[in-house]
């Protein structure tokens, strides 16, 4: 699979990747961070020097988990806004930037104890939902804008699309490939959970040009798995992951850290087991607690211990950073450590997608998300309407802010390209934010590009918010 990715990369891109990897290698100097006790210093070994950082010198007093400009910040669409969106889809797309297609499958075997996403565990309307999903996809595929667009990635997200039957899985993927312009080197990624991922489904996905499975493992510790209400044990989960690798698929997994009662050593053991499985990438997410989830309620009643504070969360992240770096993985995207060179690149400029609970839509200067409830989503589609629950139109200032947000996904901001697009340099558009971030050592300018410093990497979400003050 890795050879397949490599064969797709043109010579000029190989040179860019080599430079980017060298820069990433040079950035990995802050490699050892240890915490003594409350009130003492962080000790950071920087190359051959030891730097003592007092806790009150940390740049922020909390670690943000979400960036700006998500569906959480968008308002319900007006009829006028929807009409403007529909008119935009009638225009020609002259941009050749990379695009992603996301059909969204909201179904799961059951809700995990920490889950706050609008998943559907009834699975009574799956067949009807797939027909509605294809009809909603048709709304987009028949538009002039999408017909003049090429897609270099198909991402089947959710939920856990692996709960679908083999026939339904192929139906969704074939519909997308048959109705949208996919590039010859289009990458297909498929979200799954180990509980519903059978050997037959793994072989099916491998034989139908799926390149990568994204699997929410969360933890390999069986005690924590029970607390999170995951539906299989660690041994069974690992057997499925090994089968994925055996069938030649790339494997990306999610791991949660700062779980209730989790020690740093237990977190390091999860990382060790991931490395032992030779996964291509790991998305490391700090636990987000939402009050109405079963996990939060058990913590509130004292049945489970609380999670660690942001300093412990920082410690765990830095341990992951160090271990993955030592094993040939680099930080990329939102929360990922990867050994796939393509993950170093700029994310898709647009995401065209639909489905109950889909929230990552971005077409032109529009951002959108879809109705969360499965039945309401199907009703809206059957009425011939875009099933939108939020829609935002980005202003020129929003577009500038969004351009600066590349920093938090570890992509440098090219000053000259920024000026060519917006008529001013980043430091002219955001003088206070850039001055403050540079003074704190959280960003740096090299080769006329603004990028995260290694010190700034753990604070990348906080940094993104600085451009919205």
C-alpha positions in Angstrom: 0.0 0.0 0.0 2.8 2.4 0.9 4.4 1.6 -2.5 1.1 2.4 -4.1 1.1 5.8 -2.5 4.7 6.4 -3.5 4.2 5.5 -7.1 1.5 8.1 -7.3 3.7 11.0 -6.3 5.3 13.0 -9.1 9.0 13.8 -9.1 8.5 17.4 -8.2 6.4 16.5 -5.3 9.0 14.1 -4.0 11.4 16.9 -3.7 8.9 19.0 -1.8 8.2 16.1 0.6 11.9 15.5 1.2 12.4 19.1 2.2 9.3 19.1 4.4 10.5 15.9 6.1 13.9 17.4 6.7 12.3 20.5 8.3 10.1 18.2 10.4 13.2 16.3 11.5 15.0 19.5 12.5 12.0 20.6 14.5 12.0 17.5 16.6 14.6 18.7 19.2 12.4 19.2 22.2 12.3 15.5 23.0 12.2 14.9 26.7 9.8 16.5 29.0 9.3 15.3 32.6 7.1 16.5 35.4 8.4 16.4 39.0 5.6 17.5 41.3 3.1 20.3 41.6 4.9 23.7 41.9 8.2 22.6 40.4 9.5 23.0 36.9 9.0 21.3 33.6 12.4 20.0 32.5 12.9 20.1 28.7 16.0 18.7 27.2 16.6 20.8 24.1 19.4 19.2 22.1 22.3 19.3 24.6 20.8 21.9 26.9 18.4 21.6 29.8 15.8 24.4 30.0 13.8 25.0 33.2 10.3 26.2 32.5 8.2 27.3 35.5 4.5 26.3 35.4 3.5 30.0 35.4 5.5 30.5 32.2 3.2 28.2 30.2 1.7 30.3 27.4 -1.9 29.3 28.3 -3.8 28.1 31.3 -5.7 25.5 29.4 -5.4 23.3 26.2 -8.1 23.9 23.7 -9.4 20.9 21.8 -11.4 22.5 19.0 -10.4 25.1 16.4 -12.5 28.1 15.4 -14.8 28.0 12.3 -16.4 24.6 12.9 -20.0 23.7 12.6 -20.4 24.6 16.3 -19.9 28.3 15.3 -22.4 28.3 12.4 -26.0 29.4 12.5 -29.2 27.9 11.1 -29.5 28.7 7.4 -32.1 31.2 6.1 -34.0 30.5 2.9 -32.0 33.4 1.3 -28.7 31.8 2.3 -29.8 28.4 0.9 -30.8 30.0 -2.3 -27.4 31.8 -2.6 -25.7 28.4 -1.9 -27.7 26.7 -4.6 -26.9 29.5 -7.1 -23.2 29.1 -6.4 -23.5 25.4 -7.2 -24.7 26.4 -10.7 -21.4 28.1 -11.4 -18.3 26.6 -13.1 -15.4 25.5 -10.8 -12.1 26.7 -12.3 -9.9 25.7 -9.4 -7.8 22.5 -9.6 -7.2 22.4 -5.8 -7.6 18.9 -4.1 -11.1 18.0 -3.1 -12.6 15.4 -0.8 -15.9 13.6 -1.1 -17.5 12.5 2.2 -20.7 10.3 2.2 -21.7 10.1 5.9 -23.0 7.0 7.6 -24.2 7.8 11.1 -24.9 4.3 12.4 -23.1 2.5 15.2 -23.5 -0.8 17.0 -24.0 1.2 20.2 -23.0 4.5 21.8 -19.7 4.5 23.6 -19.6 6.1 27.1 -17.7 9.2 26.0 -19.4 9.8 22.6 -21.1 13.1 22.1 -21.6 12.8 18.3 -25.1 12.4 16.8 -24.8 8.7 16.0 -27.8 6.4 15.5 -27.7 3.0 17.2 -31.2 1.8 16.1 -30.2 0.7 12.7 -33.8 0.3 11.7 -33.7 2.7 8.8 -30.4 1.8 7.2 -31.7 0.7 3.8 -34.0 3.8 3.5 -31.2 6.0 4.8 -28.8 4.8 2.1 -31.4 5.7 -0.6 -31.8 9.1 0.9 -28.0 9.6 1.1 -27.6 8.7 -2.6 -30.4 11.2 -3.5 -28.7 13.9 -1.5 -25.3 13.1 -3.1 -27.2 13.4 -6.5 -28.2 17.0 -5.6 -24.5 17.8 -5.5 -23.3 15.6 -8.4 -25.7 17.1 -10.8 -24.6 20.6 -10.1 -22.4 22.4 -12.6 -19.9 23.2 -9.8 -19.4 19.6 -8.8 -19.4 18.3 -12.4 -16.5 20.6 -13.1 -14.6 19.4 -10.0 -12.2 16.6 -9.5 -11.9 14.6 -6.3 -8.7 13.1 -5.1 -10.1 11.5 -1.9 -13.2 9.5 -1.1 -13.7 9.3 2.7 -16.6 7.2 3.9 -17.1 8.6 7.4 -19.5 8.5 10.3 -20.5 6.8 12.8 -19.2 3.4 12.0 -19.8 2.6 8.3 -18.5 -1.0 9.0 -22.0 -1.8 10.5 -23.4 -1.8 6.9 -23.7 -5.1 5.1 -21.2 -6.0 2.4 -23.8 -5.2 -0.3 -24.5 -1.8 1.3 -20.9 -0.9 1.6 -20.3 -1.5 -2.1 -23.5 0.3 -3.0 -22.3 3.5 -1.4 -18.8 3.4 -2.8 -19.9 2.5 -6.3 -22.5 5.3 -6.3 -19.8 7.9 -5.3 -17.3 6.6 -7.9 -20.0 6.5 -10.6 -21.4 10.0 -10.1 -18.4 12.1 -9.2 -15.2 12.8 -11.1 -12.5 10.8 -9.2 -8.9 11.4 -10.2 -6.9 8.4 -11.3 -4.9 8.4 -8.1 -7.9 9.0 -5.9 -7.4 7.6 -2.4 -10.3 5.9 -0.7 -10.5 5.8 3.1 -13.2 4.0 5.1 -14.1 4.4 8.8 -14.7 1.3 10.9 -14.9 -0.1 14.4 -13.3 -3.5 15.2 -16.5 -4.9 16.7 -18.5 -4.7 13.4 -15.5 -5.3 11.1 -15.5 -8.9 10.0 -12.8 -10.8 8.0 -15.2 -10.9 5.1 -15.7 -7.1 5.1 -11.9 -6.5 5.4 -11.3 -8.7 2.3 -14.2 -7.0 0.5 -12.8 -3.5 1.2 -9.3 -4.6 0.1 -10.6 -6.0 -3.2 -12.7 -2.8 -3.9 -9.8 -0.3 -4.0 -10.0 0.9 -0.5 -6.6 2.2 0.5 -6.9 2.9 4.2 -9.1 2.0 7.2 -9.6 4.5 9.9 -10.5 2.6 13.1 -11.4 4.0 16.5 -9.5 1.8 18.8 -9.4 4.4 21.7 -7.3 2.2 24.0 -5.9 -1.3 24.3 -6.4 -1.5 28.1 -9.4 -3.8 28.8 -10.3 -1.9 32.0 -10.5 1.4 30.2 -12.3 -0.3 27.2 -15.0 -1.5 29.6 -15.3 2.0 31.1 -15.6 3.5 27.6 -18.3 0.9 26.8 -16.3 -0.4 23.8 -17.9 -3.6 22.6 -14.9 -6.0 22.2 -11.8 -6.7 24.2 -8.3 -5.7 23.3 -7.3 -9.2 22.0 -10.2 -9.4 19.6 -9.6 -5.8 18.5 -5.9 -6.5 17.7 -6.8 -9.6 15.7 -9.0 -7.4 13.4 -6.2 -4.8 13.1 -3.7 -7.5 12.1 -6.2 -8.8 9.5 -6.4 -5.3 8.1 -2.6 -5.2 7.7 -2.5 -8.8 6.3 -4.9 -7.8 3.5 -2.6 -5.0 2.4 -4.6 -2.0 3.7 -3.1 1.0 5.4 -4.2 1.3 9.0 -4.9 4.5 10.9 -6.2 4.3 14.4 -7.6 6.7 17.0 -6.3 6.6 20.6 -7.7 8.6 23.5 -5.6 9.8 26.4 -6.1 11.5 29.7 -8.8 8.9 30.5 -10.3 8.7 34.0 -7.5 7.3 36.3 -5.1 6.8 33.4 -1.4 7.0 34.2 1.4 8.2 31.9 2.7 4.6 31.9 -0.6 3.2 30.8 -0.8 5.8 28.0 2.7 4.8 26.9 1.7 1.2 26.8 -1.2 2.0 24.4 1.3 3.8 22.2 3.7 0.8 22.4 1.0 -1.6 21.3 0.1 0.7 18.4 3.7 0.7 17.3 3.9 -3.1 17.7 1.0 -3.4 15.2 3.0 -1.2 12.7 0.1 1.1 12.0 0.6 3.8 9.4 -0.8 6.6 11.6 -2.3 7.3 15.0 -4.7 10.1 15.8 -4.2 11.0 19.4 -7.2 12.8 21.0 -7.4 14.1 24.6 -10.6 13.0 26.1 -13.4 15.6 25.8 -16.0 15.2 28.6 -19.6 16.2 27.9 -22.0 16.4 30.8 -24.7 14.2 29.4 -22.5 11.3 28.4 -22.5 8.1 30.6 -18.7 8.5 31.3 -19.2 12.1 32.6 -22.0 11.0 34.8 -20.0 8.2 36.4 -17.2 10.6 37.1 -19.6 13.1 38.6 -21.0 10.5 41.0 -17.5 9.4 42.0 -17.9 5.9 40.5 -14.8 6.7 38.3 -11.9 9.0 39.1 -11.6 12.3 37.3 -9.4 13.0 34.3 -6.1 14.8 34.8 -5.7 18.5 34.5 -4.3 20.3 31.5 -0.7 19.9 32.7 -1.1 16.1 32.9 -2.7 16.2 29.4 0.3 18.2 28.2 2.7 15.7 29.7 0.9 12.8 28.0 0.9 14.6 24.7 4.6 15.3 24.9 5.3 11.7 25.8 3.5 10.6 22.6 5.3 13.2 20.6 8.7 11.9 21.8 7.9 8.2 21.3 6.4 8.6 17.9 9.3 10.8 16.7 11.8 8.2 17.9 9.9 5.6 15.8 9.8 7.5 12.5 6.4 9.1 12.8 5.9 12.9 12.3 3.2 15.2 13.6 0.6 16.2 11.0 -3.0 17.1 10.4 -5.1 18.0 13.5 -3.9 15.3 16.0 -2.0 12.8 13.9 1.3 11.1 14.0 2.0 9.4 10.7 4.7 7.7 8.6 2.8 8.3 5.3 4.5 11.0 3.3 1.2 12.2 1.8 0.0 13.2 5.2 2.5 16.0 5.2 0.6 17.8 2.5 -1.9 20.5 2.6 -5.4 19.3 3.5 -8.2 19.3 0.9 -9.3 22.8 -0.1 -12.9 21.7 -0.2 -15.0 18.9 1.3 -18.3 18.0 -0.5 -20.4 15.7 1.6 -23.7 14.9 3.0 -25.4 12.6 5.6 -27.2 12.8 8.9 -24.7 14.5 11.3 -22.2 15.4 8.6 -20.4 18.6 9.7 -17.4 19.2 7.5 -18.9 20.7 4.4 -16.8 23.4 2.6 -17.6 24.6 -0.9 -16.2 27.9 -2.2 -16.7 30.4 0.6 -19.6 28.3 2.2 -19.3 26.1 5.2 -22.2 23.8 6.1 -23.4 20.9 8.2 -26.4 18.6 7.8 -29.4 17.7 9.9 -28.4 15.3 12.7 -31.5 13.2 13.2 -31.8 10.4 10.6 -35.5 10.6 10.1 -35.5 14.4 9.7 -32.6 14.1 7.3 -34.5 11.6 5.1 -37.6 13.8 5.2 -35.7 16.8 4.1 -34.1 14.9 1.2 -37.4 13.4 0.1 -38.8 16.9 -0.1 -36.1 17.8 -2.6 -34.2 20.1 -0.2 -30.5 20.3 0.8 -30.7 18.7 4.3 -28.7 21.6 5.9 -28.8 22.5 9.6 -26.2 25.2 9.4 -24.7 27.3 6.7 -22.1 30.1 6.9 -20.8 32.4 4.2 -17.2 33.3 4.8 -16.2 37.0 4.5 -12.8 38.1 3.2 -11.6 38.5 6.8 -12.9 34.9 7.5 -10.9 33.6 4.5 -7.8 35.3 5.8 -8.3 33.7 9.2 -8.9 30.4 7.7 -5.7 30.7 5.7 -3.8 31.3 8.9 -5.5 28.2 10.5 -3.2 26.1 8.3 -0.7 26.5 11.1 -2.7 24.4 13.5 -2.8 21.4 11.0 1.0 21.8 10.9 1.1 23.3 7.4 3.3 26.4 7.0 1.6 29.7 5.7 3.5 31.1 2.7 3.7 34.8 3.2 4.0 35.7 -0.5 1.0 33.5 -1.4 -1.0 35.0 1.4 -0.2 38.5 0.1 -1.0 37.5 -3.5 -4.4 36.3 -2.4 -5.4 39.0 0.1 -3.2 42.0 -0.8 -1.3 42.1 2.5 1.2 40.0 4.4 0.0 37.9 7.4 1.7 40.2 9.9 -0.1 43.2 8.3 -3.5 41.4 8.6 -2.9 40.1 12.1 -0.1 42.3 13.6 -1.0 41.7 17.3 -1.5 38.0 17.1 1.7 37.3 15.1 3.8 39.6 17.3 2.5 37.9 20.5 2.9 34.4 19.2 6.5 35.1 18.0 7.4 36.7 21.3 6.1 33.6 23.1 8.1 31.4 20.8 5.0 29.5 19.6 5.5 30.3 15.8 8.5 31.1 13.7 9.3 32.4 10.3 11.6 30.4 8.1 12.1 30.5 4.3 9.4 33.2 4.2 6.9 30.8 5.7 5.1 31.1 9.1 5.0 27.8 10.9 4.5 26.3 14.3 7.5 26.1 16.5 8.1 22.8 18.3 7.2 24.7 21.5 4.0 25.8 19.9 2.9 22.4 18.7 1.0 21.3 21.8 -0.8 24.7 21.8 -1.8 24.7 18.1 -5.6 24.9 18.8 -5.0 27.8 21.2 -2.8 29.4 18.5 -5.6 29.1 15.9 -8.0 31.1 18.2 -5.5 34.0 18.4 -6.5 35.0 14.9 -10.1 35.4 16.0 -9.6 37.9 18.9 
